[in-house]
Amino acid sequence: MICKAHKWTIASQVCHTAEVKQIEKADAVLTPKQQIERLNRPGSTYFNLNPFDVLQVAPETPQSEIKSKYRKLSILVHPDKNPDDEERAKKAFDAVKKSWETLSNDKERTECLGVVEDAQNRLETKLKNLRKKLKKEGKTTEIPEDDPDVYAVELHKETCKLFADLALVRKEMEMREMNERKRQRQAEIELEEKSKMQKEWNKNYEESREGRISSWQDFKSGKTTKKRKAKPAKGFKPPKVKMEQR
């Protein structure tokens, strides 16, 4: 006889399998193996800094669609659902989760959109200068980037580069903040030690105060003990020194 808990586990697995199959059917590209592979490809540490790239959404995609894409991806690459490739699945899941957290935050999403805009401006400036150079040399101003697909690839490269630069700046800022916190903490420790020593000195000073007052009062009343010169022993007289006669 199958216990209730076992039945629930089987039902849960069947339900999840059906859910995964539904997602795969809706979009043949979104399969667990492909997505785990994509998010672990060579250079993924660099590419996964771009949240739009991780979630495979365009910057102008509505928030509701981004959330839907996140849910699909998080189910497909979840480590528990990919036991045969758990380590790489965890890395993929973490990248997906972090990207969603970034884009679901209004301030951070605005910052990301600014990065994309900067990347586009940089690429346009670069291509403009290239066309100007070709024209000056008397060559055709047609360039590979005139093809939308090639342009998209170059824009993607430029965008990922700027996201990497942003991550580096953030890391440097975090390091500076951490060092500043350490410096402040060290200063606090030194101040605490100094305060502790001062309290200890004050305590010792107060404890010895009574003795100091008593000594001073004795001194004022003439009770101080003076050292007496040692007297020679009785019956002993030092010999007289005779003067030498010539």
Accessible surface in RSA format (square Angstrom, percent):
REM  Atomic radii and reference values for relative SASA: ProtOr
REM  Chains: A
REM  Algorithm: Lee & Richards
REM  Probe-radius: 1.40
REM  Slices: 20
REM RES _ NUM      All-atoms   Total-Side   Main-Chain    Non-polar    All polar
REM                ABS   REL    ABS   REL    ABS   REL    ABS   REL    ABS   REL
RES MET A   1   242.10 125.4 152.32 100.8  89.78 213.8 128.85 109.5 113.24 150.0
RES ILE A   2    88.84  50.6  77.45  57.7  11.39  27.5  82.16  59.2   6.68  18.1
RES CYS A   3    78.58  59.4  65.40  72.9  13.18  31.0  48.43 122.7  30.15  32.5
RES LYS A   4   182.04  88.8 174.41 107.0   7.63  18.2 118.40 106.6  63.63  67.8
RES ALA A   5    71.44  65.7  60.41  93.2  11.03  25.1  68.57  96.6   2.86   7.6
RES HIS A   6    90.62  49.5  86.44  60.1   4.18  10.7  55.79  57.5  34.83  40.5
RES LYS A   7   116.06  56.6 110.27  67.7   5.79  13.8  59.15  53.2  56.91  60.6
RES TRP A   8   175.64  70.5 169.93  82.3   5.70  13.4 146.12  77.9  29.52  47.9
RES THR A   9    57.14  40.6  57.05  57.8   0.08   0.2  38.71  52.0  18.42  27.8
RES ILE A  10    73.25  41.7  73.23  54.6   0.02   0.0  73.23  52.7   0.02   0.1
RES ALA A  11    59.13  54.4  48.71  75.2  10.42  23.7  55.39  78.0   3.73   9.9
RES SER A  12    46.10  39.0  36.28  48.4   9.82  22.6  14.18  30.2  31.92  44.7
RES GLN A  13   111.81  62.5 106.79  78.0   5.02  11.9  40.48  86.2  71.33  54.1
RES VAL A  14    95.99  63.2  92.30  83.6   3.69   8.9  95.17  82.7   0.82   2.2
RES CYS A  15    84.09  63.6  76.58  85.4   7.51  17.7  22.81  57.8  61.28  66.1
RES HIS A  16    32.75  17.9  30.83  21.4   1.92   4.9  24.84  25.6   7.91   9.2
RES THR A  17    72.31  51.4  70.09  71.1   2.22   5.3  50.01  67.2  22.30  33.7
RES ALA A  18    54.70  50.3  46.58  71.9   8.12  18.5  53.04  74.7   1.66   4.4
RES GLU A  19    70.60  40.5  67.68  51.2   2.92   7.0  23.12  44.7  47.48  38.8
RES VAL A  20    18.43  12.1  18.43  16.7   0.00   0.0  18.43  16.0   0.00   0.0
RES LYS A  21   123.93  60.5 120.15  73.7   3.78   9.0  71.63  64.5  52.30  55.7
RES GLN A  22   130.83  73.2 123.78  90.5   7.05  16.8  38.46  81.9  92.37  70.1
RES ILE A  23    16.18   9.2  14.40  10.7   1.79   4.3  16.09  11.6   0.09   0.2
RES GLU A  24    39.03  22.4  34.44  26.1   4.59  10.9  10.08  19.5  28.95  23.6
RES LYS A  25   186.53  91.0 154.18  94.6  32.35  77.0 106.89  96.2  79.63  84.8
RES ALA A  26    78.05  71.8  34.11  52.6  43.93  99.9  46.36  65.3  31.68  83.9
RES ASP A  27    51.30  35.9  46.47  46.2   4.83  11.4  13.44  31.6  37.85  37.8
RES ALA A  28    80.09  73.6  66.22 102.2  13.87  31.6  68.55  96.5  11.54  30.6
RES VAL A  29    90.21  59.4  88.58  80.2   1.63   3.9  90.17  78.3   0.04   0.1
RES LEU A  30     2.41   1.3   2.41   1.7   0.00   0.0   2.41   1.7   0.00   0.0
RES THR A  31    34.14  24.3  34.14  34.6   0.00   0.0  32.45  43.6   1.70   2.6
RES PRO A  32    26.65  19.4  26.65  24.3   0.00   0.0  26.65  22.0   0.00   0.0
RES LYS A  33   169.41  82.6 162.58  99.8   6.83  16.3 110.75  99.7  58.66  62.5
RES GLN A  34    95.41  53.4  87.47  63.9   7.94  18.9  36.78  78.3  58.62  44.5
RES GLN A  35     1.80   1.0   1.80   1.3   0.00   0.0   0.25   0.5   1.56   1.2
RES ILE A  36     3.90   2.2   3.90   2.9   0.00   0.0   3.90   2.8   0.00   0.0
RES GLU A  37    87.39  50.2  87.39  66.1   0.00   0.0  40.55  78.4  46.84  38.2
RES ARG A  38    44.17  18.5  38.32  19.5   5.85  13.9  41.33  56.5   2.84   1.7
RES LEU A  39     0.21   0.1   0.21   0.1   0.00   0.0   0.21   0.1   0.00   0.0
RES ASN A  40    26.29  18.1   6.66   6.4  19.63  47.3   2.39   5.7  23.91  23.1
RES ARG A  41    60.04  25.2  58.21  29.7   1.82   4.3  37.21  50.9  22.83  13.8
RES PRO A  42   128.26  93.5 105.94  96.6  22.32  81.1 118.33  97.7   9.93  61.7
RES GLY A  43    41.83  51.6   0.00   N/A  41.83  51.6  27.80  76.3  14.03  31.4
RES SER A  44     3.78   3.2   3.12   4.2   0.67   1.5   0.00   0.0   3.78   5.3
RES THR A  45   106.80  76.0  99.43 100.8   7.37  17.6  80.47 108.1  26.32  39.8
RES TYR A  46    82.45  38.5  78.83  44.8   3.62   9.4  69.74  52.4  12.71  15.7
RES PHE A  47    48.77  24.4  48.77  30.2   0.00   0.0  48.77  29.6   0.00   0.0
RES ASN A  48    25.73  17.7  12.66  12.2  13.07  31.5   9.81  23.6  15.91  15.4
RES LEU A  49    61.99  34.5  47.23  33.8  14.76  37.1  50.71  35.6  11.28  30.4
RES ASN A  50     5.94   4.1   5.94   5.7   0.00   0.0   0.06   0.1   5.88   5.7
RES PRO A  51     6.51   4.7   6.20   5.7   0.31   1.1   6.45   5.3   0.05   0.3
RES PHE A  52     8.07   4.0   7.29   4.5   0.78   2.0   7.51   4.6   0.56   1.6
RES ASP A  53    26.78  18.8  18.28  18.2   8.50  20.1   8.01  18.8  18.78  18.7
RES VAL A  54     0.08   0.1   0.00   0.0   0.08   0.2   0.08   0.1   0.00   0.0
RES LEU A  55     0.00   0.0   0.00   0.0   0.00   0.0   0.00   0.0   0.00   0.0
RES GLN A  56    65.51  36.6  42.02  30.7  23.48  55.9  25.67  54.6  39.84  30.2
RES VAL A  57    20.84  13.7   5.98   5.4  14.86  35.8  13.56  11.8   7.28  19.7
RES ALA A  58    44.05  40.5  32.61  50.3  11.44  26.0  38.08  53.6   5.97  15.8
RES PRO A  59    35.82  26.1  34.82  31.7   1.01   3.7  34.82  28.7   1.01   6.3
RES GLU A  60   142.54  81.8 114.16  86.4  28.38  67.6  75.38 145.8  67.16  54.8
RES THR A  61    17.77  12.6  14.61  14.8   3.16   7.5   9.28  12.5   8.49  12.8
RES PRO A  62    72.62  52.9  62.51  57.0  10.11  36.8  72.62  60.0   0.00   0.0
RES GLN A  63    62.25  34.8  57.30  41.9   4.95  11.8  50.77 108.1  11.48   8.7
RES SER A  64    83.61  70.7  67.36  89.9  16.26  37.5  55.63 118.5  27.98  39.2
RES GLU A  65   101.21  58.1  95.30  72.1   5.90  14.1  35.25  68.2  65.96  53.9
RES ILE A  66     0.00   0.0   0.00   0.0   0.00   0.0   0.00   0.0   0.00   0.0
RES LYS A  67    87.46  42.7  87.46  53.7   0.00   0.0  37.00  33.3  50.46  53.7
RES SER A  68    51.47  43.5  46.81  62.5   4.66  10.7  28.10  59.8  23.37  32.7
RES LYS A  69    39.93  19.5  38.84  23.8   1.09   2.6  18.40  16.6  21.53  22.9
RES TYR A  70    41.05  19.2  41.05  23.4   0.00   0.0  15.83  11.9  25.23  31.1
RES ARG A  71   135.70  57.0 135.16  68.9   0.54   1.3  40.27  55.0  95.43  57.8
RES LYS A  72    64.62  31.5  64.27  39.4   0.35   0.8  27.45  24.7  37.17  39.6
RES LEU A  73     0.00   0.0   0.00   0.0   0.00   0.0   0.00   0.0   0.00   0.0
RES SER A  74    15.52  13.1  14.80  19.8   0.72   1.7   5.28  11.2  10.24  14.3
RES ILE A  75    40.61  23.1  37.94  28.3   2.66   6.4  40.51  29.2   0.10   0.3
RES LEU A  76     0.92   0.5   0.00   0.0   0.92   2.3   0.26   0.2   0.66   1.8
RES VAL A  77     0.00   0.0   0.00   0.0   0.00   0.0   0.00   0.0   0.00   0.0
RES HIS A  78    54.68  29.9  54.68  38.0   0.00   0.0  30.80  31.7  23.88  27.8
RES PRO A  79    17.56  12.8  16.84  15.3   0.72   2.6  16.84  13.9   0.72   4.5
RES ASP A  80   103.12  72.2  77.36  77.0  25.76  60.9  22.33  52.6  80.79  80.6
RES LYS A  81    93.05  45.4  66.25  40.6  26.80  63.8  29.96  27.0  63.09  67.2
RES ASN A  82    13.64   9.4  12.73  12.3   0.91   2.2   1.43   3.4  12.21  11.8
RES PRO A  83   103.40  75.4  82.41  75.1  20.99  76.3  83.55  69.0  19.86 123.4
RES ASP A  84   136.59  95.7  93.63  93.2  42.95 101.6  51.79 121.9  84.79  84.6
RES ASP A  85    42.22  29.6  37.90  37.7   4.32  10.2  19.17  45.1  23.04  23.0
RES GLU A  86    98.83  56.7  95.11  72.0   3.73   8.9  22.57  43.7  76.27  62.3
RES GLU A  87   152.22  87.4 140.24 106.1  11.98  28.5  59.49 115.1  92.73  75.7
RES ARG A  88    83.02  34.9  81.74  41.7   1.28   3.0  46.51  63.6  36.51  22.1
RES ALA A  89     0.00   0.0   0.00   0.0   0.00   0.0   0.00   0.0   0.00   0.0
RES LYS A  90   115.93  56.6 115.93  71.1   0.00   0.0  83.73  75.4  32.20  34.3
RES LYS A  91    86.96  42.4  80.20  49.2   6.76  16.1  60.59  54.5  26.37  28.1
RES ALA A  92     0.00   0.0   0.00   0.0   0.00   0.0   0.00   0.0   0.00   0.0
RES PHE A  93    39.32  19.7  39.30  24.3   0.01   0.0  39.30  23.8   0.01   0.0
RES ASP A  94    61.94  43.4  57.34  57.1   4.60  10.9  27.72  65.2  34.22  34.1
RES ALA A  95    14.02  12.9   4.96   7.6   9.07  20.6  13.01  18.3   1.01   2.7
RES VAL A  96     0.10   0.1   0.10   0.1   0.00   0.0   0.10   0.1   0.00   0.0
RES LYS A  97    94.83  46.3  94.72  58.1   0.11   0.3  38.14  34.3  56.69  60.4
RES LYS A  98   133.45  65.1 132.72  81.4   0.73   1.7  86.20  77.6  47.26  50.3
RES SER A  99     4.57   3.9   2.67   3.6   1.90   4.4   1.87   4.0   2.70   3.8
RES TRP A 100    38.36  15.4  38.36  18.6   0.00   0.0  18.04   9.6  20.33  33.0
RES GLU A 101    92.47  53.1  84.18  63.7   8.28  19.7  37.89  73.3  54.58  44.6
RES THR A 102    19.78  14.1  19.06  19.3   0.72   1.7   5.97   8.0  13.81  20.9
RES LEU A 103     0.59   0.3   0.00   0.0   0.59   1.5   0.00   0.0   0.59   1.6
RES SER A 104    48.32  40.8  25.32  33.8  22.99  53.0  12.64  26.9  35.68  50.0
RES ASN A 105    64.09  44.2  58.08  56.1   6.01  14.5  11.35  27.3  52.74  51.0
RES ASP A 106   120.34  84.3 112.58 112.1   7.76  18.3  39.51  93.0  80.83  80.6
RES LYS A 107   175.57  85.7 164.69 101.0  10.89  25.9 114.15 102.7  61.42  65.4
RES GLU A 108    63.64  36.5  63.11  47.7   0.53   1.3  15.06  29.1  48.58  39.7
RES ARG A 109    41.91  17.6  41.91  21.4   0.00   0.0  11.90  16.3  30.02  18.2
RES THR A 110    92.98  66.1  89.70  90.9   3.28   7.8  64.81  87.1  28.17  42.6
RES GLU A 111    75.74  43.5  64.86  49.1  10.88  25.9  32.02  61.9  43.73  35.7
RES CYS A 112     2.66   2.0   2.66   3.0   0.00   0.0   0.00   0.0   2.66   2.9
RES LEU A 113    68.08  37.9  63.64  45.5   4.43  11.1  63.98  44.9   4.10  11.0
RES GLY A 114    27.95  34.5   0.00   N/A  27.95  34.5  27.19  74.6   0.76   1.7
RES VAL A 115    15.23  10.0  13.84  12.5   1.39   3.3  14.48  12.6   0.76   2.0
RES VAL A 116    20.20  13.3  20.20  18.3   0.00   0.0  20.20  17.6   0.00   0.0
RES GLU A 117   106.36  61.1 103.62  78.4   2.74   6.5  30.00  58.0  76.36  62.3
RES ASP A 118    75.71  53.0  74.21  73.9   1.51   3.6  10.49  24.7  65.22  65.0
RES ALA A 119     0.00   0.0   0.00   0.0   0.00   0.0   0.00   0.0   0.00   0.0
RES GLN A 120    77.92  43.6  77.92  56.9   0.00   0.0   6.32  13.4  71.60  54.3
RES ASN A 121    80.19  55.3  77.74  75.1   2.45   5.9  24.83  59.8  55.36  53.5
RES ARG A 122   120.74  50.7 113.00  57.6   7.73  18.4  36.02  49.2  84.72  51.3
RES LEU A 123     4.30   2.4   4.30   3.1   0.00   0.0   4.30   3.0   0.00   0.0
RES GLU A 124    78.02  44.8  76.14  57.6   1.88   4.5  33.58  64.9  44.44  36.3
RES THR A 125    76.76  54.6  73.89  74.9   2.87   6.8  51.36  69.0  25.40  38.4
RES LYS A 126   116.87  57.0 110.31  67.7   6.56  15.6  79.67  71.7  37.20  39.6
RES LEU A 127     6.12   3.4   6.12   4.4   0.00   0.0   6.12   4.3   0.00   0.0
RES LYS A 128   131.06  63.9 128.40  78.8   2.65   6.3  72.22  65.0  58.84  62.7
RES ASN A 129    79.81  55.0  74.38  71.9   5.43  13.1  25.62  61.7  54.19  52.4
RES LEU A 130    67.21  37.4  62.87  45.0   4.35  10.9  66.86  47.0   0.36   1.0
RES ARG A 131    76.56  32.1  75.97  38.7   0.59   1.4  33.83  46.2  42.73  25.9
RES LYS A 132   129.20  63.0 122.73  75.3   6.47  15.4  83.42  75.1  45.78  48.8
RES LYS A 133   121.81  59.4 117.15  71.9   4.66  11.1  64.25  57.8  57.56  61.3
RES LEU A 134    31.48  17.5  31.48  22.5   0.00   0.0  31.48  22.1   0.00   0.0
RES LYS A 135   154.00  75.1 140.96  86.5  13.04  31.0  84.88  76.4  69.12  73.6
RES LYS A 136   187.13  91.3 150.88  92.6  36.26  86.3 103.48  93.1  83.65  89.1
RES GLU A 137    87.12  50.0  53.96  40.8  33.16  79.0  37.96  73.4  49.16  40.1
RES GLY A 138    71.03  87.6   0.00   N/A  71.03  87.6  35.48  97.4  35.55  79.6
RES LYS A 139   122.46  59.7 107.55  66.0  14.91  35.5  67.77  61.0  54.69  58.3
RES THR A 140    94.40  67.1  76.81  77.9  17.59  41.9  76.48 102.7  17.92  27.1
RES THR A 141    54.38  38.7  50.21  50.9   4.17   9.9  17.98  24.2  36.40  55.0
RES GLU A 142   137.24  78.8 122.58  92.7  14.66  34.9  38.80  75.0  98.44  80.4
RES ILE A 143    13.14   7.5   3.40   2.5   9.74  23.5   7.15   5.1   5.99  16.3
RES PRO A 144    94.58  68.9  80.08  73.0  14.50  52.7  93.47  77.2   1.11   6.9
RES GLU A 145    30.02  17.2  25.88  19.6   4.14   9.9   0.00   0.0  30.02  24.5
RES ASP A 146    75.71  53.0  47.57  47.3  28.15  66.6  36.67  86.3  39.04  38.9
RES ASP A 147    67.34  47.2  60.60  60.3   6.75  16.0  21.84  51.4  45.51  45.4
RES PRO A 148   104.86  76.4  94.76  86.4  10.10  36.7 101.05  83.4   3.81  23.7
RES ASP A 149   107.92  75.6 104.75 104.3   3.16   7.5  29.43  69.3  78.49  78.3
RES VAL A 150    51.66  34.0  49.79  45.1   1.86   4.5  51.63  44.9   0.02   0.1
RES TYR A 151    44.64  20.8  44.64  25.4   0.00   0.0  43.97  33.0   0.67   0.8
RES ALA A 152    55.52  51.1  48.32  74.6   7.20  16.4  50.90  71.7   4.62  12.2
RES VAL A 153    80.89  53.2  77.65  70.3   3.24   7.8  80.86  70.3   0.03   0.1
RES GLU A 154    48.28  27.7  46.44  35.1   1.83   4.4   1.28   2.5  47.00  38.4
RES LEU A 155    37.28  20.8  37.28  26.7   0.00   0.0  37.28  26.2   0.00   0.0
RES HIS A 156    60.68  33.2  55.48  38.6   5.20  13.3  48.36  49.8  12.32  14.3
RES LYS A 157   112.92  55.1 109.25  67.0   3.67   8.7  68.26  61.4  44.66  47.6
RES GLU A 158    17.69  10.2  15.82  12.0   1.87   4.4   1.62   3.1  16.07  13.1
RES THR A 159     8.58   6.1   8.58   8.7   0.00   0.0   5.97   8.0   2.61   3.9
RES CYS A 160     0.20   0.2   0.00   0.0   0.20   0.5   0.20   0.5   0.00   0.0
RES LYS A 161    98.13  47.9  98.13  60.2   0.00   0.0  73.72  66.4  24.41  26.0
RES LEU A 162    15.67   8.7  13.02   9.3   2.66   6.7  13.02   9.1   2.66   7.2
RES PHE A 163     6.96   3.5   4.83   3.0   2.13   5.5   4.83   2.9   2.13   6.1
RES ALA A 164    22.44  20.6  17.13  26.4   5.31  12.1  17.54  24.7   4.90  13.0
RES ASP A 165    55.59  38.9  54.46  54.2   1.12   2.7  23.32  54.9  32.26  32.2
RES LEU A 166    35.34  19.7  31.75  22.7   3.59   9.0  34.97  24.6   0.37   1.0
RES ALA A 167    31.48  28.9  24.24  37.4   7.24  16.5  26.67  37.6   4.81  12.7
RES LEU A 168   102.79  57.2  99.05  70.9   3.74   9.4 102.31  71.9   0.48   1.3
RES VAL A 169    74.09  48.8  74.03  67.0   0.05   0.1  74.03  64.3   0.05   0.1
RES ARG A 170    91.42  38.4  90.14  46.0   1.28   3.0  40.22  55.0  51.21  31.0
RES LYS A 171   132.94  64.9 131.52  80.7   1.42   3.4  75.12  67.6  57.82  61.6
RES GLU A 172    83.86  48.1  80.93  61.2   2.93   7.0  28.18  54.5  55.68  45.5
RES MET A 173    88.62  45.9  87.85  58.1   0.77   1.8  69.07  58.7  19.55  25.9
RES GLU A 174   110.78  63.6 107.78  81.5   3.00   7.1  39.92  77.2  70.86  57.9
RES MET A 175    93.19  48.3  92.70  61.4   0.49   1.2  70.78  60.2  22.41  29.7
RES ARG A 176   150.60  63.2 144.17  73.5   6.43  15.3  71.13  97.2  79.47  48.2
RES GLU A 177    89.36  51.3  85.36  64.6   4.00   9.5  34.68  67.1  54.68  44.6
RES MET A 178    77.42  40.1  77.40  51.2   0.01   0.0  36.71  31.2  40.71  53.9
RES ASN A 179    75.76  52.2  70.30  67.9   5.46  13.1  25.62  61.7  50.14  48.5
RES GLU A 180    70.89  40.7  68.36  51.7   2.53   6.0  38.11  73.7  32.78  26.8
RES ARG A 181   143.25  60.1 138.02  70.4   5.23  12.5  68.67  93.8  74.58  45.2
RES LYS A 182   130.44  63.6 121.96  74.8   8.48  20.2  76.22  68.6  54.23  57.8
RES ARG A 183   139.82  58.7 132.00  67.3   7.82  18.6  73.10  99.9  66.72  40.4
RES GLN A 184    87.07  48.7  84.64  61.9   2.43   5.8  19.80  42.2  67.27  51.0
RES ARG A 185   117.88  49.5 116.58  59.4   1.30   3.1  51.74  70.7  66.14  40.1
RES GLN A 186    94.41  52.8  93.73  68.5   0.68   1.6  35.89  76.4  58.52  44.4
RES ALA A 187    48.87  44.9  41.23  63.6   7.64  17.4  44.04  62.0   4.84  12.8
RES GLU A 188    86.58  49.7  84.16  63.7   2.42   5.8  31.51  60.9  55.07  45.0
RES ILE A 189    65.01  37.0  65.00  48.4   0.00   0.0  65.00  46.8   0.00   0.0
RES GLU A 190   103.57  59.5  96.25  72.8   7.31  17.4  36.78  71.1  66.79  54.5
RES LEU A 191   121.55  67.7 118.32  84.6   3.23   8.1 121.03  85.0   0.52   1.4
RES GLU A 192    97.91  56.2  89.85  68.0   8.06  19.2  46.68  90.3  51.23  41.8
RES GLU A 193    92.36  53.0  91.96  69.6   0.40   1.0  30.75  59.5  61.61  50.3
RES LYS A 194   148.38  72.4 144.57  88.7   3.80   9.1  89.53  80.6  58.85  62.7
RES SER A 195    49.40  41.7  42.16  56.3   7.24  16.7  28.67  61.0  20.73  29.0
RES LYS A 196   140.73  68.7 136.51  83.8   4.22  10.0  84.70  76.2  56.02  59.7
RES MET A 197   136.38  70.6 128.57  85.1   7.81  18.6 103.88  88.3  32.50  43.1
RES GLN A 198    98.55  55.1  95.27  69.6   3.28   7.8  37.78  80.4  60.77  46.1
RES LYS A 199   144.48  70.5 138.31  84.9   6.17  14.7  85.03  76.5  59.45  63.3
RES GLU A 200    94.30  54.1  92.42  69.9   1.88   4.5  35.97  69.6  58.33  47.6
RES TRP A 201   151.08  60.6 147.36  71.3   3.71   8.7 119.47  63.7  31.61  51.3
RES ASN A 202    63.60  43.9  62.63  60.5   0.97   2.3  22.82  54.9  40.78  39.4
RES LYS A 203   118.11  57.6 110.48  67.8   7.63  18.2  63.99  57.6  54.11  57.6
RES ASN A 204    76.69  52.9  72.06  69.6   4.62  11.1  26.00  62.6  50.68  49.0
RES TYR A 205   101.53  47.4  96.58  54.9   4.95  12.9  59.96  45.1  41.57  51.2
RES GLU A 206    98.99  56.8  86.50  65.4  12.49  29.7  43.27  83.7  55.72  45.5
RES GLU A 207   119.55  68.6  86.96  65.8  32.58  77.6  49.63  96.0  69.92  57.1
RES SER A 208    54.22  45.8  44.53  59.4   9.69  22.3  45.87  97.7   8.35  11.7
RES ARG A 209   123.43  51.8 123.43  62.9   0.00   0.0  18.53  25.3 104.90  63.6
RES GLU A 210   142.62  81.9 138.74 105.0   3.88   9.2  53.82 104.1  88.80  72.5
RES GLY A 211    42.36  52.2   0.00   N/A  42.36  52.2  37.32 102.4   5.03  11.3
RES ARG A 212    96.75  40.6  85.77  43.7  10.97  26.1  72.84  99.5  23.91  14.5
RES ILE A 213    78.68  44.8  75.77  56.4   2.91   7.0  78.64  56.6   0.04   0.1
RES SER A 214    53.77  45.4  52.10  69.5   1.66   3.8  23.95  51.0  29.82  41.8
RES SER A 215    72.70  61.4  62.96  84.0   9.74  22.4  36.44  77.6  36.26  50.8
RES TRP A 216   145.01  58.2 141.88  68.7   3.13   7.4 129.48  69.0  15.52  25.2
RES GLN A 217   108.30  60.6 103.20  75.4   5.10  12.1  31.67  67.4  76.63  58.1
RES ASP A 218    61.51  43.1  61.45  61.2   0.06   0.1  10.15  23.9  51.36  51.2
RES PHE A 219   121.78  60.9 112.79  69.9   8.99  23.4 112.79  68.4   8.99  25.7
RES LYS A 220   144.91  70.7 108.47  66.6  36.44  86.8  60.05  54.1  84.86  90.4
RES SER A 221    70.08  59.2  33.65  44.9  36.43  83.9  44.63  95.0  25.45  35.7
RES GLY A 222    59.50  73.4   0.00   N/A  59.50  73.4  30.85  84.6  28.65  64.2
RES LYS A 223   151.22  73.8 124.05  76.1  27.16  64.7  76.62  69.0  74.60  79.5
RES THR A 224    65.91  46.9  47.58  48.2  18.33  43.7  38.65  51.9  27.26  41.2
RES THR A 225   134.54  95.7  99.80 101.2  34.74  82.8  74.17  99.6  60.37  91.3
RES LYS A 226   174.14  85.0 157.31  96.5  16.83  40.1 104.42  94.0  69.72  74.3
RES LYS A 227   206.59 100.8 173.30 106.3  33.29  79.3 122.42 110.2  84.17  89.7
RES ARG A 228   228.69  96.0 195.58  99.7  33.12  78.8  72.55  99.2 156.14  94.6
RES LYS A 229   195.12  95.2 173.58 106.5  21.54  51.3 122.82 110.5  72.30  77.0
RES ALA A 230   103.56  95.2  66.85 103.2  36.71  83.5  76.58 107.8  26.98  71.5
RES LYS A 231   189.75  92.6 161.11  98.9  28.63  68.2 105.05  94.6  84.69  90.2
RES PRO A 232   105.17  76.6  81.42  74.2  23.75  86.3  93.86  77.5  11.31  70.3
RES ALA A 233    76.78  70.6  57.25  88.3  19.53  44.4  67.96  95.7   8.81  23.3
RES LYS A 234   210.65 102.8 176.17 108.1  34.48  82.1 125.92 113.3  84.73  90.2
RES GLY A 235    87.25 107.6   0.00   N/A  87.25 107.6  42.46 116.5  44.79 100.3
RES PHE A 236   127.55  63.8 115.73  71.7  11.81  30.7 118.00  71.5   9.54  27.3
RES LYS A 237   179.43  87.5 160.33  98.4  19.10  45.5 103.31  93.0  76.12  81.1
RES PRO A 238    95.07  69.3  83.97  76.5  11.10  40.4  83.97  69.3  11.10  69.0
RES PRO A 239   119.94  87.4  97.66  89.0  22.29  81.0 108.52  89.6  11.43  71.0
RES LYS A 240   194.42  94.8 168.13 103.2  26.29  62.6 116.29 104.7  78.13  83.2
RES VAL A 241   136.16  89.6 109.10  98.8  27.06  65.2 113.19  98.3  22.97  62.3
RES LYS A 242   191.62  93.5 164.52 100.9  27.10  64.5 112.04 100.8  79.58  84.8
RES MET A 243   164.61  85.2 147.36  97.5  17.25  41.1 121.58 103.4  43.03  57.0
RES GLU A 244   150.47  86.4 116.46  88.1  34.01  81.0  51.32  99.3  99.15  81.0
RES GLN A 245   172.17  96.3 140.32 102.5  31.85  75.8  47.74 101.6 124.42  94.4
RES ARG A 246   266.01 111.7 183.39  93.5  82.62 196.7 106.85 146.0 159.16  96.5
END  Absolute sums over single chains surface
CHAIN  1 A    20037.4      17645.4       2392.0      11537.9       8499.5
END  Absolute sums over all chains
TOTAL         20037.4      17645.4       2392.0      11537.9       8499.5
